[in-house]
């Protein structure tokens, strides 16, 4: 696997973790809605993942490096 793919996968994972933390209350409201069905989970995850496209490969690397250097402290 290339470094670019690894970075992209790491960033997607980090982005989803941060998004779900930030939007926890809103996501709970959506999940608890009467019209929310099990198959909607995949669509919700895919929607959140699309947010990663707002970040260039260079920005993704920069964010991951900053995160890792913050963990070392």
N, C-alpha and C positions, 0 to 999 in steps of 0.2 A: 504494500500500500504506500502511495506517495505521501510525502510530508504535507502536501496541499490537502489531500483527502483526510489525513489524520487531523490536521488543524481544523478543517471544516467540521468534522465529526465532533471533535472536542468542543468547538465553539457552539455548535448546535445543542449539545448536551448542557453546556454552561448556560446558554441563552434560555433554554427551556426551564432549567432550574430557577433562574432568576425571574423569569416571567411568571411562573406559577407561584413563586413567593410574593411577588408584587401584586398579582391579580387574584390572590387566594380567595378573598371574599366574593369577588365577581364570579370566579369559576365555580364556587360553591352554589351561588344563586342559579347559575346556568344548569349545573348538575342536578339540582333539586327541583327544577321546573317540571311541571306536569308533562310537557311535550318533549322532554329530553329522553331520547331512546339510547340504548346501548351502542347502536351503530354510529351515533353522533360523536362518540369519543374519538374515533379515528379522524373525523373531519375537524374536530376541535384541535387535536394535536397537530394536524397538517396545517391548519390556519396559524397556529402559534409558530410553527417551524418556518413559515414563509417570512416571518419577520427577520430572519437571519440574512435574507437577500438585501436588506438595507445596508449591510456592512460589507465593505470591500475585503478582499483576502488580507491586505495589509492591516486593516483595522482589526480584523479577527485575530491576527497574530499579535498585534499590539495589546489587545485586551487580555488575551490569554497569558502573555508574558507578564503584564501588570498584575494579574490575578495570582500567578505563580510566585512572583517576587513578594507579594503581600502575604502569601502563605508561609514564606520562609522567615518572616519577622516574628 
